[in-house]
């Protein structure tokens, strides 16, 4: 089996790791949520590490 995934610099990986819990919570609530580079999109609204607390989903 062959697997392909993105390789991001450590700084981007750290931002994605912070946003991941909010993405998982949003998906559990039935929202469309995905990470693109270092941005989190929930129902077509963009959140960064600095603004993800405004999404209504916990990041801790």
Residue frames as qw, qx, qy, qz and C-alpha x, y, z in Angstrom:
[[0.000, 0.889, 0.458, 0.000, 0.00, 0.00, 0.00],
 [0.410, 0.205, 0.009, 0.889, 1.27, 3.46, -0.91],
 [0.176, -0.837, -0.461, 0.236, 0.26, 6.55, 1.03],
 [0.356, 0.415, 0.085, 0.833, 0.72, 10.18, 0.05],
 [0.298, -0.836, -0.412, 0.207, 0.44, 13.08, 2.48],
 [0.202, 0.908, -0.065, 0.361, 1.52, 16.69, 2.68],
 [0.701, -0.198, -0.285, 0.623, 4.79, 17.61, 4.31],
 [0.063, -0.940, -0.123, -0.313, 4.57, 20.92, 6.11],
 [0.299, 0.484, -0.502, 0.652, 7.25, 22.85, 7.99],
 [0.368, -0.250, -0.768, 0.461, 7.21, 22.37, 11.76],
 [0.104, 0.134, 0.253, -0.953, 5.63, 25.81, 12.29],
 [0.548, -0.024, -0.387, -0.742, 2.66, 24.89, 10.07],
 [0.561, -0.145, -0.815, 0.006, 2.37, 21.46, 11.71],
 [0.173, -0.172, -0.634, 0.734, 2.15, 23.16, 15.11],
 [0.343, 0.095, 0.023, -0.934, -0.68, 25.45, 13.94],
 [0.615, -0.044, -0.616, -0.491, -2.59, 22.54, 12.42],
 [0.433, -0.131, -0.836, 0.310, -2.20, 20.56, 15.66],
 [0.067, 0.152, 0.448, -0.878, -3.79, 23.43, 17.61],
 [0.489, 0.141, -0.157, -0.847, -6.74, 23.64, 15.20],
 [0.344, 0.028, -0.909, -0.234, -7.38, 19.90, 14.89],
 [0.006, -0.293, -0.849, 0.440, -9.60, 19.51, 18.02],
 [0.335, 0.434, 0.176, -0.818, -11.90, 22.32, 16.80],
 [0.421, 0.266, -0.623, -0.603, -12.17, 20.64, 13.39],
 [0.232, -0.087, -0.968, 0.035, -13.05, 17.27, 14.95],
 [0.124, 0.375, 0.646, -0.653, -15.68, 18.88, 17.19],
 [0.393, 0.405, -0.124, -0.816, -17.24, 20.72, 14.26],
 [0.391, 0.150, -0.806, -0.418, -17.40, 17.52, 12.20],
 [0.089, -0.207, -0.928, 0.296, -19.09, 15.70, 15.10],
 [0.246, 0.483, 0.414, -0.732, -21.74, 18.44, 15.04],
 [0.576, 0.544, 0.602, 0.099, -22.34, 17.76, 11.35],
 [0.137, 0.903, -0.110, -0.393, -20.52, 20.85, 10.08],
 [0.808, 0.509, -0.027, 0.293, -18.35, 20.87, 6.96],
 [0.360, -0.878, 0.296, 0.107, -14.85, 21.33, 8.38],
 [0.904, 0.242, 0.014, 0.353, -11.38, 20.93, 6.91],
 [0.420, -0.721, 0.215, 0.507, -7.83, 22.19, 7.22],
 [0.680, 0.669, 0.101, 0.284, -6.14, 23.88, 4.29],
 [0.456, 0.529, -0.351, 0.624, -2.47, 24.60, 4.88],
 [0.266, -0.076, -0.644, 0.713, -2.65, 26.44, 8.24],
 [0.385, -0.094, 0.024, -0.918, -6.27, 27.63, 8.01],
 [0.151, 0.253, 0.931, -0.217, -9.36, 25.92, 9.42],
 [0.346, -0.088, -0.358, -0.863, -12.61, 26.19, 7.48],
 [0.134, 0.308, 0.879, -0.339, -15.93, 25.45, 9.20],
 [0.330, 0.726, 0.595, -0.101, -19.00, 25.88, 7.00],
 [0.510, 0.620, 0.231, 0.550, -16.93, 27.98, 4.57],
 [0.207, -0.961, 0.091, -0.158, -15.76, 30.40, 7.28],
 [0.687, 0.389, -0.423, 0.445, -12.00, 30.68, 7.69],
 [0.594, -0.799, 0.075, -0.052, -10.30, 30.56, 11.09],
 [0.486, 0.579, -0.544, 0.364, -6.64, 30.90, 11.95],
 [0.572, -0.151, -0.658, 0.466, -4.86, 29.89, 15.14],
 [0.070, 0.016, -0.311, 0.948, -5.58, 33.40, 16.46],
 [0.473, -0.048, -0.059, -0.878, -9.30, 33.37, 15.60],
 [0.452, -0.096, -0.867, -0.187, -10.28, 29.72, 16.07],
 [0.055, -0.230, -0.740, 0.630, -11.62, 30.56, 19.56],
 [0.373, 0.246, 0.042, -0.894, -14.34, 32.55, 17.74],
 [0.379, 0.043, -0.795, -0.472, -15.55, 29.38, 15.99],
 [0.728, -0.309, 0.090, -0.605, -17.45, 28.18, 19.04],
 [0.960, -0.006, -0.279, 0.026, -15.44, 24.96, 19.23],
 [0.612, -0.739, 0.268, 0.090, -12.94, 24.17, 21.93],
 [0.631, 0.635, -0.423, 0.137, -9.26, 23.98, 21.01],
 [0.125, -0.595, 0.703, -0.370, -7.99, 22.68, 24.34]]
